[in-house]
């Protein structure tokens, strides 16, 4: 599977929440976003 970059704006509070989730899972932000998109 090839990977591509995307860019979008996110509210700073959501970014903090995303980073907290990623940190709690010992993963990076991209992993959490990819999992969320896959679940959607």
N, CA, C, O and CB atoms as a CASP TS submission, in Angstrom:
PFRMAT TS
TARGET T0000
AUTHOR 0000-0000-0000
METHOD Language model
MODEL 1
PARENT N/A
ATOM      1  N   UNK     1       0.850  -1.177   0.000  1.00  0.00           N
ATOM      2  CA  UNK     1       0.000   0.000   0.000  1.00  0.00           C
ATOM      3  C   UNK     1       0.897   1.241   0.000  1.00  0.00           C
ATOM      4  O   UNK     1       1.772   1.379   0.855  1.00  0.00           O
ATOM      5  CB  UNK     1      -0.968  -0.003   1.230  1.00  0.00           C
ATOM      6  N   UNK     2       0.681   2.121  -0.938  1.00  0.00           N
ATOM      7  CA  UNK     2       1.455   3.354  -0.972  1.00  0.00           C
ATOM      8  C   UNK     2       0.892   4.348   0.037  1.00  0.00           C
ATOM      9  O   UNK     2      -0.274   4.271   0.425  1.00  0.00           O
ATOM     10  CB  UNK     2       1.454   3.962  -2.390  1.00  0.00           C
ATOM     11  N   UNK     3       1.721   5.256   0.441  1.00  0.00           N
ATOM     12  CA  UNK     3       1.305   6.273   1.404  1.00  0.00           C
ATOM     13  C   UNK     3       1.433   7.637   0.764  1.00  0.00           C
ATOM     14  O   UNK     3       2.342   7.882  -0.028  1.00  0.00           O
ATOM     15  CB  UNK     3       2.143   6.198   2.704  1.00  0.00           C
ATOM     16  N   UNK     4       0.518   8.520   1.112  1.00  0.00           N
ATOM     17  CA  UNK     4       0.527   9.883   0.598  1.00  0.00           C
ATOM     18  C   UNK     4       0.309  10.857   1.742  1.00  0.00           C
ATOM     19  O   UNK     4      -0.309  10.518   2.752  1.00  0.00           O
ATOM     20  CB  UNK     4      -0.550  10.072  -0.490  1.00  0.00           C
ATOM     21  N   UNK     5       0.813  12.050   1.579  1.00  0.00           N
ATOM     22  CA  UNK     5       0.612  13.112   2.564  1.00  0.00           C
ATOM     23  C   UNK     5      -0.679  13.854   2.286  1.00  0.00           C
ATOM     24  O   UNK     5      -1.047  14.078   1.133  1.00  0.00           O
ATOM     25  CB  UNK     5       1.793  14.088   2.562  1.00  0.00           C
ATOM     26  N   UNK     6      -1.362  14.232   3.353  1.00  0.00           N
ATOM     27  CA  UNK     6      -2.481  15.160   3.251  1.00  0.00           C
ATOM     28  C   UNK     6      -2.292  16.223   4.326  1.00  0.00           C
ATOM     29  O   UNK     6      -1.609  15.994   5.325  1.00  0.00           O
ATOM     30  CB  UNK     6      -3.864  14.422   3.408  1.00  0.00           C
ATOM     31  N   UNK     7      -2.886  17.361   4.119  1.00  0.00           N
ATOM     32  CA  UNK     7      -2.790  18.457   5.074  1.00  0.00           C
ATOM     33  C   UNK     7      -4.179  18.997   5.338  1.00  0.00           C
ATOM     34  O   UNK     7      -4.963  19.189   4.409  1.00  0.00           O
ATOM     35  CB  UNK     7      -1.852  19.576   4.556  1.00  0.00           C
ATOM     36  N   UNK     8      -4.487  19.242   6.597  1.00  0.00           N
ATOM     37  CA  UNK     8      -5.750  19.879   6.938  1.00  0.00           C
ATOM     38  C   UNK     8      -5.583  20.654   8.239  1.00  0.00           C
ATOM     39  O   UNK     8      -4.642  20.424   8.999  1.00  0.00           O
ATOM     40  CB  UNK     8      -6.887  18.831   7.061  1.00  0.00           C
ATOM     41  N   UNK     9      -6.494  21.557   8.477  1.00  0.00           N
ATOM     42  CA  UNK     9      -6.461  22.360   9.691  1.00  0.00           C
ATOM     43  C   UNK     9      -7.249  21.654  10.780  1.00  0.00           C
ATOM     44  O   UNK     9      -8.283  21.038  10.520  1.00  0.00           O
ATOM     45  CB  UNK     9      -7.027  23.776   9.435  1.00  0.00           C
ATOM     46  N   UNK    10      -6.748  21.751  11.997  1.00  0.00           N
ATOM     47  CA  UNK    10      -7.415  21.132  13.135  1.00  0.00           C
ATOM     48  C   UNK    10      -7.408  22.123  14.302  1.00  0.00           C
ATOM     49  O   UNK    10      -6.437  22.851  14.509  1.00  0.00           O
ATOM     50  CB  UNK    10      -6.719  19.786  13.534  1.00  0.00           C
ATOM     51  N   UNK    11      -8.480  22.135  15.039  1.00  0.00           N
ATOM     52  CA  UNK    11      -8.589  22.971  16.225  1.00  0.00           C
ATOM     53  C   UNK    11      -7.482  22.582  17.213  1.00  0.00           C
ATOM     54  O   UNK    11      -7.176  21.399  17.362  1.00  0.00           O
ATOM     55  CB  UNK    11     -10.001  22.829  16.880  1.00  0.00           C
ATOM     56  N   UNK    12      -6.894  23.550  17.874  1.00  0.00           N
ATOM     57  CA  UNK    12      -5.771  23.264  18.770  1.00  0.00           C
ATOM     58  C   UNK    12      -6.168  22.332  19.913  1.00  0.00           C
ATOM     59  O   UNK    12      -5.352  21.525  20.357  1.00  0.00           O
ATOM     60  CB  UNK    12      -5.213  24.561  19.336  1.00  0.00           C
ATOM     61  N   UNK    13      -7.404  22.431  20.394  1.00  0.00           N
ATOM     62  CA  UNK    13      -7.854  21.514  21.453  1.00  0.00           C
ATOM     63  C   UNK    13      -7.936  20.081  20.941  1.00  0.00           C
ATOM     64  O   UNK    13      -7.602  19.140  21.661  1.00  0.00           O
ATOM     65  CB  UNK    13      -9.222  21.952  21.999  1.00  0.00           C
ATOM     66  N   UNK    14      -8.383  19.916  19.693  1.00  0.00           N
ATOM     67  CA  UNK    14      -8.448  18.575  19.116  1.00  0.00           C
ATOM     68  C   UNK    14      -7.055  18.008  18.890  1.00  0.00           C
ATOM     69  O   UNK    14      -6.832  16.808  19.055  1.00  0.00           O
ATOM     70  CB  UNK    14      -9.225  18.597  17.802  1.00  0.00           C
ATOM     71  N   UNK    15      -6.123  18.867  18.513  1.00  0.00           N
ATOM     72  CA  UNK    15      -4.749  18.414  18.319  1.00  0.00           C
ATOM     73  C   UNK    15      -4.160  17.943  19.641  1.00  0.00           C
ATOM     74  O   UNK    15      -3.472  16.923  19.687  1.00  0.00           O
ATOM     75  CB  UNK    15      -3.884  19.537  17.715  1.00  0.00           C
ATOM     76  N   UNK    16      -4.423  18.672  20.706  1.00  0.00           N
ATOM     77  CA  UNK    16      -3.934  18.252  22.024  1.00  0.00           C
ATOM     78  C   UNK    16      -4.537  16.908  22.423  1.00  0.00           C
ATOM     79  O   UNK    16      -3.840  16.044  22.955  1.00  0.00           O
ATOM     80  CB  UNK    16      -4.266  19.317  23.089  1.00  0.00           C
ATOM     81  N   UNK    17      -5.829  16.735  22.165  1.00  0.00           N
ATOM     82  CA  UNK    17      -6.493  15.471  22.483  1.00  0.00           C
ATOM     83  C   UNK    17      -5.905  14.335  21.645  1.00  0.00           C
ATOM     84  O   UNK    17      -5.654  13.242  22.154  1.00  0.00           O
ATOM     85  CB  UNK    17      -8.016  15.582  22.242  1.00  0.00           C
ATOM     86  N   UNK    18      -5.692  14.599  20.380  1.00  0.00           N
ATOM     87  CA  UNK    18      -5.104  13.599  19.484  1.00  0.00           C
ATOM     88  C   UNK    18      -3.712  13.201  19.962  1.00  0.00           C
ATOM     89  O   UNK    18      -3.374  12.017  19.983  1.00  0.00           O
ATOM     90  CB  UNK    18      -5.036  14.136  18.042  1.00  0.00           C
ATOM     91  N   UNK    19      -2.921  14.171  20.337  1.00  0.00           N
ATOM     92  CA  UNK    19      -1.573  13.887  20.825  1.00  0.00           C
ATOM     93  C   UNK    19      -1.618  13.099  22.132  1.00  0.00           C
ATOM     94  O   UNK    19      -0.769  12.237  22.357  1.00  0.00           O
ATOM     95  CB  UNK    19      -0.790  15.192  21.023  1.00  0.00           C
ATOM     96  N   UNK    20      -2.587  13.379  22.991  1.00  0.00           N
ATOM     97  CA  UNK    20      -2.725  12.638  24.246  1.00  0.00           C
ATOM     98  C   UNK    20      -3.100  11.180  23.969  1.00  0.00           C
ATOM     99  O   UNK    20      -2.578  10.266  24.608  1.00  0.00           O
ATOM    100  CB  UNK    20      -3.787  13.301  25.153  1.00  0.00           C
ATOM    101  N   UNK    21      -4.005  10.972  23.016  1.00  0.00           N
ATOM    102  CA  UNK    21      -4.392   9.610  22.636  1.00  0.00           C
ATOM    103  C   UNK    21      -3.182   8.865  22.099  1.00  0.00           C
ATOM    104  O   UNK    21      -2.916   7.730  22.497  1.00  0.00           O
ATOM    105  CB  UNK    21      -5.528   9.629  21.582  1.00  0.00           C
ATOM    106  N   UNK    22      -2.451   9.502  21.197  1.00  0.00           N
ATOM    107  CA  UNK    22      -1.273   8.871  20.595  1.00  0.00           C
ATOM    108  C   UNK    22      -0.231   8.538  21.662  1.00  0.00           C
ATOM    109  O   UNK    22       0.354   7.455  21.646  1.00  0.00           O
ATOM    110  CB  UNK    22      -0.658   9.790  19.523  1.00  0.00           C
ATOM    111  N   UNK    23      -0.006   9.447  22.564  1.00  0.00           N
ATOM    112  CA  UNK    23       0.970   9.221  23.626  1.00  0.00           C
ATOM    113  C   UNK    23       0.549   8.054  24.517  1.00  0.00           C
ATOM    114  O   UNK    23       1.378   7.226  24.895  1.00  0.00           O
ATOM    115  CB  UNK    23       1.146  10.492  24.467  1.00  0.00           C
ATOM    116  N   UNK    24      -0.732   7.991  24.850  1.00  0.00           N
ATOM    117  CA  UNK    24      -1.247   6.914  25.684  1.00  0.00           C
ATOM    118  C   UNK    24      -1.139   5.548  25.019  1.00  0.00           C
ATOM    119  O   UNK    24      -1.044   4.523  25.694  1.00  0.00           O
ATOM    120  CB  UNK    24      -2.679   7.187  26.041  1.00  0.00           C
ATOM    121  N   UNK    25      -1.155   5.544  23.697  1.00  0.00           N
ATOM    122  CA  UNK    25      -1.031   4.297  22.943  1.00  0.00           C
ATOM    123  C   UNK    25       0.417   3.999  22.561  1.00  0.00           C
ATOM    124  O   UNK    25       0.706   2.969  21.951  1.00  0.00           O
ATOM    125  CB  UNK    25      -1.891   4.358  21.690  1.00  0.00           C
ATOM    126  N   UNK    26       1.331   4.914  22.927  1.00  0.00           N
ATOM    127  CA  UNK    26       2.740   4.811  22.541  1.00  0.00           C
ATOM    128  C   UNK    26       2.887   4.721  21.021  1.00  0.00           C
ATOM    129  O   UNK    26       3.699   3.955  20.504  1.00  0.00           O
ATOM    130  CB  UNK    26       3.389   3.587  23.209  1.00  0.00           C
ATOM    131  N   UNK    27       2.082   5.523  20.320  1.00  0.00           N
ATOM    132  CA  UNK    27       2.076   5.601  18.858  1.00  0.00           C
ATOM    133  C   UNK    27       2.220   7.061  18.448  1.00  0.00           C
ATOM    134  O   UNK    27       2.183   7.957  19.292  1.00  0.00           O
ATOM    135  CB  UNK    27       0.770   4.980  18.260  1.00  0.00           C
ATOM    136  N   UNK    28       2.382   7.294  17.155  1.00  0.00           N
ATOM    137  CA  UNK    28       2.433   8.666  16.683  1.00  0.00           C
ATOM    138  C   UNK    28       1.051   9.119  16.207  1.00  0.00           C
ATOM    139  O   UNK    28       0.120   8.322  16.090  1.00  0.00           O
ATOM    140  CB  UNK    28       3.466   8.806  15.554  1.00  0.00           C
ATOM    141  N   UNK    29       0.950  10.396  15.944  1.00  0.00           N
ATOM    142  CA  UNK    29      -0.312  11.004  15.528  1.00  0.00           C
ATOM    143  C   UNK    29      -0.841  10.376  14.241  1.00  0.00           C
ATOM    144  O   UNK    29      -2.047  10.172  14.103  1.00  0.00           O
ATOM    145  CB  UNK    29      -0.135  12.508  15.339  1.00  0.00           C
ATOM    146  N   UNK    30       0.043  10.070  13.307  1.00  0.00           N
ATOM    147  CA  UNK    30      -0.377   9.480  12.033  1.00  0.00           C
ATOM    148  C   UNK    30      -1.060   8.134  12.233  1.00  0.00           C
ATOM    149  O   UNK    30      -2.044   7.821  11.564  1.00  0.00           O
ATOM    150  CB  UNK    30       0.822   9.318  11.107  1.00  0.00           C
ATOM    151  N   UNK    31      -0.531   7.348  13.153  1.00  0.00           N
ATOM    152  CA  UNK    31      -1.137   6.043  13.418  1.00  0.00           C
ATOM    153  C   UNK    31      -2.584   6.216  13.888  1.00  0.00           C
ATOM    154  O   UNK    31      -3.490   5.543  13.397  1.00  0.00           O
ATOM    155  CB  UNK    31      -0.315   5.266  14.474  1.00  0.00           C
ATOM    156  N   UNK    32      -2.784   7.108  14.829  1.00  0.00           N
ATOM    157  CA  UNK    32      -4.133   7.327  15.379  1.00  0.00           C
ATOM    158  C   UNK    32      -5.076   7.825  14.294  1.00  0.00           C
ATOM    159  O   UNK    32      -6.215   7.365  14.210  1.00  0.00           O
ATOM    160  CB  UNK    32      -4.091   8.338  16.551  1.00  0.00           C
ATOM    161  N   UNK    33      -4.628   8.746  13.474  1.00  0.00           N
ATOM    162  CA  UNK    33      -5.469   9.261  12.393  1.00  0.00           C
ATOM    163  C   UNK    33      -5.803   8.172  11.380  1.00  0.00           C
ATOM    164  O   UNK    33      -6.941   8.084  10.921  1.00  0.00           O
ATOM    165  CB  UNK    33      -4.777  10.428  11.694  1.00  0.00           C
ATOM    166  N   UNK    34      -4.824   7.342  11.028  1.00  0.00           N
ATOM    167  CA  UNK    34      -5.081   6.255  10.085  1.00  0.00           C
ATOM    168  C   UNK    34      -6.082   5.254  10.658  1.00  0.00           C
ATOM    169  O   UNK    34      -6.950   4.772   9.930  1.00  0.00           O
ATOM    170  CB  UNK    34      -3.774   5.543   9.723  1.00  0.00           C
ATOM    171  N   UNK    35      -5.978   4.940  11.928  1.00  0.00           N
ATOM    172  CA  UNK    35      -6.926   4.032  12.566  1.00  0.00           C
ATOM    173  C   UNK    35      -8.334   4.634  12.574  1.00  0.00           C
ATOM    174  O   UNK    35      -9.314   3.926  12.340  1.00  0.00           O
ATOM    175  CB  UNK    35      -6.474   3.710  14.001  1.00  0.00           C
ATOM    176  N   UNK    36      -8.434   5.921  12.841  1.00  0.00           N
ATOM    177  CA  UNK    36      -9.739   6.584  12.857  1.00  0.00           C
ATOM    178  C   UNK    36     -10.383   6.578  11.476  1.00  0.00           C
ATOM    179  O   UNK    36     -11.580   6.325  11.345  1.00  0.00           O
ATOM    180  CB  UNK    36      -9.598   8.020  13.360  1.00  0.00           C
ATOM    181  N   UNK    37      -9.590   6.856  10.453  1.00  0.00           N
ATOM    182  CA  UNK    37     -10.119   6.846   9.082  1.00  0.00           C
ATOM    183  C   UNK    37     -10.545   5.439   8.698  1.00  0.00           C
ATOM    184  O   UNK    37     -11.593   5.261   8.078  1.00  0.00           O
ATOM    185  CB  UNK    37      -9.068   7.379   8.079  1.00  0.00           C
ATOM    186  N   UNK    38      -9.756   4.442   9.054  1.00  0.00           N
ATOM    187  CA  UNK    38     -10.092   3.060   8.734  1.00  0.00           C
ATOM    188  C   UNK    38     -11.391   2.634   9.431  1.00  0.00           C
ATOM    189  O   UNK    38     -12.200   1.912   8.848  1.00  0.00           O
ATOM    190  CB  UNK    38      -8.939   2.126   9.138  1.00  0.00           C
ATOM    191  N   UNK    39     -11.588   3.077  10.669  1.00  0.00           N
ATOM    192  CA  UNK    39     -12.798   2.728  11.427  1.00  0.00           C
ATOM    193  C   UNK    39     -14.022   3.439  10.870  1.00  0.00           C
ATOM    194  O   UNK    39     -15.138   2.928  10.959  1.00  0.00           O
ATOM    195  CB  UNK    39     -12.622   3.078  12.908  1.00  0.00           C
ATOM    196  N   UNK    40     -13.812   4.615  10.297  1.00  0.00           N
ATOM    197  CA  UNK    40     -14.910   5.379   9.743  1.00  0.00           C
ATOM    198  C   UNK    40     -15.440   4.699   8.501  1.00  0.00           C
ATOM    199  O   UNK    40     -16.380   5.194   7.879  1.00  0.00           O
ATOM    200  CB  UNK    40     -14.475   6.804   9.429  1.00  0.00           C
TER
END
